[in-house]
Amino acid sequence: MIADRLAAYSRSLTYTHLPVEVVHEVKRRVLDSLGCALGAWDATPCRIARRYALSVKVPRGSTLWGTGFRTLPDLAAFANGALIRYLDFNDTYLSQEPAHPSDNIAAVLALGETTRASGKLVIEAMALAYEIQCRLCDAAALRPRGWDHVTYGPLSSALAAAKLLNLPHAKTVQAVNLAGVANVALRQTRVGDLSMWKACAFSNATRNGVFAAMLAREGMTGPSPIFEGEKGFMKLVSGPLDLPHFGGERIGNGQPETPYKIVETYIKHYPVEYHAQTAVEAALVVREELLRAEGPSDEKSSRQTLERITEVEIGSYDVAIEIIGRDPEKWHPRTRETADHSFPFCVAVALLDGTVTLRSFDEKRLTDPALQALMDKIRVVEREEFAGWYPQAMPTRITVRTASGKEYVKQVDFPLGHPRNPMSDREVEEKFRSLADGKLSRTRAGRLVEAVWRLETLGDIGALMPLLKVKGLG
């Protein structure tokens, strides 16, 4: 049974068996995710989630990041997870089903705090959550069947929670059963005009995963077999699930251990949906070439040169087009959530501004006439030659044509942050500091960075929480 196998693996994974590079990648993802959370502190859905969690005070509970307030661990997982996810700037994994595995981190830290888990145990739980979620994404696509990728989240977060709670095998199986039966999410979250729920869908999944593990600890049982049953997960949700070997397991015949999935996940360099990363990079190169060839360098003249663009072609692959380049709303986004999931918007901003930042998605920018005019010139086409490249590569070719009859072309296959083109530790730190700017003092930000880099030395993960208090709150 799959639930038994998942439980057995989660019980077997230990810090001492984790390769050094896996431990280091966990710390990089923690730093990256905390930066994303601080950057989203004032976002409306995050304030709503935090306000709700503030209604339940638990003196020895889990901290709501940015504050000194403690609440139930599942509510903290929800509110803090929304912070990580809101900007669409946290890490990504692309396979048969795409995912943002760092969405599990808020749940791990919330329950880790209440159990006074050590840094090493927290690293174990995070590596486990990444492993489970990514292997499930490898096993079966949910999107074509109408389900959202967050449906795998209750399973990965429940197993991580079970590890933190030190549940025995039988109760870990029940945590999986409980997480799997009641938390199937609709793909409508990511279709058409995107709502605030996009930021909360996975944090809700992890909230339910934590809740499932806590119920299992108390003796609650769930339907079994949850995957193989007559009305189970495989029959109704995923289709056949053939899970391969997990990280650290030996295939046999003298083969080395299976690599851990976290090393195959991607850190984002731009705050856009991952399939748009290569598009933004290519558009920025094209912009430089166009301005160098056809216009002077001052800002006013640059705008005039860019106005002479007659057509922009975004050549990409089927999955990317389905997610961010197909719906009519992508050419007329009315929300930040839609804009950062829009090929036309992200490319138009890159061409006009020469950068893509958090400010690129301000409400005022969504109605910018110049931006809309350029989006009207953009078409998205599926390139036959890109068939089969995804998920090993994410090729995007930007072609810009101008009134002078010239054509500028750039293709990018592996964006900065991809395992084939990784961001350095320094670049990850710089991203964190830029996102934390205005929320943490330089001193506190520096102390938090140092604490994350020595995460394995912490005797109690709760030591991180005071370092996350935003300015003005203590």
C-alpha positions in Angstrom: 0.0 0.0 0.0 1.3 3.5 -0.9 0.4 5.0 2.5 2.4 2.3 4.2 5.4 3.0 1.9 5.2 6.7 2.5 5.0 6.2 6.3 7.9 3.8 6.3 10.1 6.2 4.3 9.2 9.2 6.4 10.2 7.2 9.5 13.5 6.1 8.0 14.7 9.5 6.8 17.2 11.0 9.3 19.4 14.0 9.4 22.6 11.9 9.7 21.8 10.3 6.3 21.2 13.6 4.5 24.0 14.6 2.1 25.7 17.9 2.9 24.4 19.5 -0.3 20.8 18.6 0.7 21.2 20.2 4.1 22.6 23.3 2.4 19.8 23.5 -0.1 17.2 23.3 2.8 18.8 26.3 4.3 18.8 28.2 1.0 15.1 27.5 0.6 14.3 28.6 4.2 16.1 31.9 3.6 14.5 32.4 0.3 11.0 31.6 1.7 11.4 33.9 4.7 12.4 36.7 2.3 9.3 36.1 0.2 7.1 36.1 3.4 8.5 39.5 4.6 8.0 41.0 1.1 4.3 40.0 1.3 3.7 41.3 4.8 1.2 44.0 3.7 -0.6 42.0 1.0 -4.4 41.9 1.4 -4.9 38.1 1.5 -2.0 37.8 4.0 -3.5 40.4 6.3 -6.9 38.6 6.1 -5.3 35.3 7.0 -3.2 36.9 9.8 -6.3 38.7 11.2 -8.2 35.5 11.4 -5.3 33.7 13.1 -5.0 36.5 15.6 -8.5 35.6 16.9 -7.1 32.5 18.5 -4.4 33.0 21.2 -2.3 30.0 22.3 0.4 31.0 24.8 2.7 28.1 23.9 1.6 27.9 20.3 3.1 28.9 16.9 4.2 32.4 16.1 2.5 34.5 13.4 5.6 35.7 11.5 6.3 39.4 11.9 4.6 39.5 15.3 5.0 38.1 18.8 1.6 36.5 18.7 1.1 32.8 19.1 -1.8 30.7 17.8 -2.7 27.1 16.8 -0.1 25.5 14.6 -2.5 24.9 11.8 -3.7 28.5 11.8 0.0 29.7 11.8 0.7 27.3 8.9 -2.1 28.9 7.0 -1.3 32.6 7.7 2.5 32.2 7.4 2.1 30.0 4.3 0.1 32.7 2.6 3.0 35.1 3.2 5.5 32.7 1.5 3.2 32.2 -1.5 1.6 35.5 -2.2 4.3 37.1 -4.3 4.8 34.0 -6.5 8.5 34.4 -5.8 9.1 31.2 -3.8 10.8 28.1 -5.3 9.3 25.8 -7.9 9.4 22.2 -9.1 8.2 21.3 -12.6 7.3 17.8 -13.6 4.1 16.0 -14.7 2.5 18.2 -12.1 4.1 21.6 -11.2 4.5 22.7 -7.5 6.0 25.1 -5.1 7.5 22.7 -2.5 8.7 25.6 -0.2 5.0 26.0 0.5 5.5 23.2 3.1 8.0 25.3 5.1 5.5 27.4 7.0 3.8 24.2 8.3 7.1 22.6 9.3 8.2 25.7 11.2 4.8 26.2 12.9 4.6 22.7 14.2 8.4 22.6 14.9 8.0 25.6 17.2 5.3 24.1 19.3 7.2 20.8 19.6 10.4 22.7 20.3 12.1 20.8 17.5 15.8 21.1 16.9 17.2 22.6 13.7 18.3 19.2 12.6 14.8 17.7 13.0 13.3 20.7 11.1 15.8 20.1 8.3 14.8 16.4 8.2 11.1 17.3 8.0 11.7 19.9 5.2 13.8 17.5 3.2 11.0 14.9 3.6 8.2 17.3 2.5 10.2 18.2 -0.6 10.8 14.6 -1.4 7.2 13.5 -1.0 5.7 16.4 -2.9 8.1 16.3 -5.8 7.9 12.5 -6.1 4.1 12.7 -6.2 4.4 15.4 -8.9 6.6 13.0 -10.9 4.1 10.2 -10.5 0.9 11.7 -11.9 -0.4 15.0 -13.3 -3.5 16.4 -11.6 -4.0 19.4 -13.9 -5.5 17.6 -16.9 -8.0 15.9 -14.6 -9.3 19.2 -13.2 -7.5 19.2 -9.8 -5.0 21.7 -8.5 -1.4 20.9 -7.7 -2.0 21.8 -4.0 -3.9 18.5 -3.7 -0.5 16.8 -3.0 0.2 19.4 -0.3 -1.8 17.8 2.6 0.1 14.5 2.0 3.6 16.1 2.1 2.8 18.4 5.0 1.1 15.6 7.0 4.2 13.4 6.7 6.5 16.2 7.7 4.2 16.9 10.7 4.1 13.3 11.6 7.9 13.3 11.7 7.9 16.4 14.0 5.4 14.7 16.3 7.4 11.5 16.2 4.3 9.5 15.3 4.8 5.7 15.1 4.3 3.9 11.8 0.6 3.1 12.3 -0.4 6.7 13.2 1.7 8.1 10.4 -0.3 5.9 8.0 -3.5 7.3 9.5 -2.2 10.9 9.1 -1.8 10.1 5.4 -5.3 8.6 5.2 -6.8 11.6 6.9 -4.9 14.1 4.7 -5.8 12.4 1.5 -9.5 11.9 2.0 -10.8 15.4 2.5 -8.5 17.8 0.7 -8.9 17.6 -3.0 -8.7 21.1 -4.6 -10.2 22.4 -7.8 -8.0 23.7 -10.6 -10.4 26.6 -11.0 -8.0 28.4 -8.6 -5.6 29.0 -11.5 -8.0 29.6 -14.4 -9.1 32.9 -15.9 -9.0 35.9 -13.5 -7.0 34.8 -10.5 -8.2 35.6 -7.0 -6.7 36.1 -3.6 -7.1 32.4 -3.0 -4.2 31.7 -5.3 -1.9 32.8 -2.4 -3.8 30.7 0.2 -4.6 27.5 -1.6 -1.5 25.7 -0.6 -1.3 27.2 2.9 -4.8 25.8 3.3 -3.6 22.4 2.1 -0.7 22.4 4.7 -3.1 23.6 7.4 -5.1 20.5 6.7 -2.0 18.3 6.6 -0.9 19.5 10.0 -4.5 19.0 11.3 -4.5 15.5 10.0 -1.3 14.6 11.7 -2.5 16.1 15.0 -5.7 14.1 14.8 -3.8 10.9 14.1 -1.7 11.6 17.2 -4.9 11.5 19.2 -5.9 8.2 17.7 -8.2 9.3 14.8 -8.2 6.9 11.9 -9.0 7.6 8.2 -10.3 5.6 5.3 -8.0 2.9 4.0 -6.6 2.1 1.5 -6.7 5.8 0.7 -4.8 5.5 -2.6 -5.8 2.1 -3.9 -9.4 1.9 -2.6 -12.6 1.5 -4.7 -13.3 5.2 -4.3 -9.8 6.2 -3.5 -7.3 8.7 -4.6 -6.0 6.9 -7.7 -9.5 6.0 -9.0 -11.0 9.5 -8.6 -8.1 12.0 -8.5 -4.7 11.1 -9.8 -5.0 8.0 -11.9 -2.2 5.3 -11.4 0.5 6.4 -9.0 3.8 4.5 -9.5 6.2 6.0 -7.0 9.9 5.5 -7.8 12.7 5.2 -5.2 12.9 8.1 -2.8 16.0 10.2 -1.9 18.6 8.1 -0.1 17.1 4.8 -1.1 19.3 2.4 -3.0 18.1 1.0 -6.3 20.2 -2.1 -6.0 22.8 -3.8 -8.2 25.5 -1.6 -6.8 23.8 1.6 -7.9 24.3 4.7 -5.8 21.6 6.2 -3.6 18.7 8.0 -5.3 19.3 11.8 -5.2 17.1 14.0 -3.1 14.5 16.0 -5.0 15.3 19.3 -3.3 18.4 19.7 -5.4 16.2 19.6 -8.5 14.0 22.5 -7.4 14.3 26.0 -8.7 14.8 29.3 -6.9 13.1 32.3 -8.7 15.1 35.3 -9.8 12.0 37.3 -10.9 8.6 37.5 -9.1 6.6 35.8 -11.9 5.2 32.4 -12.6 8.1 30.1 -13.3 7.3 29.5 -16.9 7.7 33.2 -17.5 11.3 33.3 -16.0 12.9 32.5 -19.4 10.5 34.9 -21.2 11.5 37.8 -18.9 15.3 37.0 -19.3 15.0 36.8 -23.1 12.9 40.0 -23.3 15.5 42.0 -21.2 18.2 40.9 -23.7 16.1 41.8 -26.7 15.3 45.2 -25.1 19.0 46.0 -24.8 19.8 45.0 -28.3 16.9 47.0 -29.7 17.8 50.2 -27.8 21.4 49.8 -28.7 20.6 49.5 -32.4 17.7 51.9 -32.8 17.6 54.5 -30.1 19.5 56.7 -27.7 19.9 55.8 -24.0 17.8 58.5 -22.2 14.5 57.3 -20.8 12.2 59.5 -22.9 13.9 58.5 -26.2 13.9 54.9 -25.1 10.1 55.0 -24.7 9.8 56.5 -28.1 12.0 53.7 -29.6 9.9 51.0 -27.8 6.7 52.5 -29.2 8.0 51.6 -32.7 7.6 47.9 -31.8 5.0 46.5 -34.2 4.9 42.9 -33.0 6.1 40.7 -30.2 6.1 36.9 -30.5 6.4 34.7 -27.5 7.4 31.3 -28.7 7.0 28.6 -26.0 5.8 25.1 -25.2 2.4 23.6 -24.5 2.4 23.5 -20.7 3.6 27.1 -20.3 1.0 28.4 -22.8 -1.8 26.5 -21.0 -0.9 28.1 -17.7 0.1 31.6 -18.6 -0.5 32.3 -22.3 -3.9 31.1 -23.3 -6.8 32.7 -21.4 -8.0 36.1 -22.7 -7.6 37.5 -19.2 -3.8 37.2 -19.6 -4.0 40.2 -22.1 -6.1 42.3 -19.7 -5.1 41.3 -16.2 -7.2 43.0 -13.5 -5.4 41.6 -10.4 -1.8 41.0 -9.4 -2.5 37.3 -9.3 -3.5 37.3 -13.0 -0.6 39.6 -14.0 2.2 37.6 -12.6 0.7 34.5 -14.4 0.5 36.3 -17.7 3.1 35.9 -20.5 1.9 39.2 -22.2 2.1 41.2 -19.0 5.5 40.0 -17.8 7.1 40.4 -21.2 5.6 43.8 -21.8 6.8 45.0 -18.4 10.3 43.7 -19.1 10.5 45.4 -22.5 9.1 48.8 -21.2 11.0 49.0 -17.9 14.1 47.0 -18.4 13.4 45.1 -15.2 10.6 43.2 -13.4 10.2 43.8 -9.7 7.4 43.7 -7.1 6.5 47.2 -8.1 5.8 46.0 -11.6 2.5 44.6 -10.4 1.1 47.6 -8.5 -2.6 48.3 -9.1 -1.7 51.5 -11.0 0.5 49.5 -13.4 -2.3 47.2 -14.3 -4.1 50.1 -16.1 -1.1 51.7 -17.7 -2.1 52.6 -21.3 1.4 52.2 -22.6 1.6 48.7 -21.1 -1.8 47.7 -22.5 -0.8 49.0 -25.9 2.3 46.8 -26.0 0.3 43.8 -24.7 -2.0 44.2 -27.6 0.9 43.7 -29.9 1.9 40.4 -28.3 1.0 37.0 -29.5 1.9 33.6 -28.0 2.7 30.7 -30.2 3.6 27.1 -29.6 6.9 26.2 -31.1 7.0 22.7 -32.5 10.7 22.4 -32.0 10.2 22.8 -28.2 8.0 19.7 -28.0 9.5 17.3 -25.3 11.9 19.8 -23.8 9.8 20.4 -20.7 10.4 19.8 -17.8 14.1 19.3 -18.4 14.2 22.8 -19.9 11.9 25.7 -20.2 12.6 27.2 -23.6 11.1 30.6 -24.5 12.0 32.5 -27.7 11.2 36.3 -27.8 11.0 37.8 -31.2 10.4 41.6 -31.5 9.7 43.3 -34.8 9.9 47.1 -35.3 8.6 49.7 -37.7 12.0 49.8 -39.3 11.6 46.2 -40.5 14.2 44.9 -38.1 13.8 41.7 -36.0 15.4 41.0 -32.6 15.4 37.4 -31.3 16.6 35.8 -28.1 16.0 32.3 -26.7 16.6 31.3 -23.1 16.3 27.6 -22.0 17.5 27.6 -18.4 16.7 30.7 -16.3 18.8 31.9 -13.4 17.9 29.8 -10.4 17.4 26.6 -12.4 19.6 23.7 -11.2 21.5 24.0 -14.6 22.0 27.7 -13.9 21.8 28.1 -10.1 21.8 31.3 -8.1 24.8 31.6 -5.8 24.4 31.9 -2.0 25.2 35.5 -2.2 22.4 36.1 -4.8 20.0 34.2 -2.5 21.1 36.5 0.4 20.7 39.6 -1.7 17.2 38.5 -2.7 16.3 38.0 1.0 17.7 41.4 2.0 15.9 43.2 -0.8 12.6 41.6 0.2 13.2 42.2 4.0 14.1 45.8 3.4 11.7 48.1 5.3 10.4 45.2 7.4 13.5 44.3 9.3 16.4 46.5 10.4 19.7 45.7 8.8 21.0 44.3 12.0 18.0 42.0 12.5 18.1 40.9 8.9 21.8 40.0 9.3 21.1 38.0 12.5 18.4 36.1 10.7 20.6 35.3 7.8 23.3 34.0 10.1 20.8 31.9 12.1 19.5 30.3 8.9 23.0 29.4 7.7 23.6 27.6 11.0 20.1 26.1 11.2 21.4 22.7 12.2 23.0 24.1 15.3 19.8 25.4 16.8 18.5 23.4 19.8 15.0 24.9 19.5 13.7 26.3 16.1 11.7 28.8 18.1 14.9 30.9 18.3 14.2 32.1 14.8 10.8 33.6 15.5 11.9 36.8 17.4 14.2 37.6 14.5 11.1 37.8 12.1 9.4 40.7 14.0 8.7 43.5 11.6 9.6 47.1 12.4 7.2 48.8 14.8 6.1 45.5 16.4 9.0 45.0 18.8 
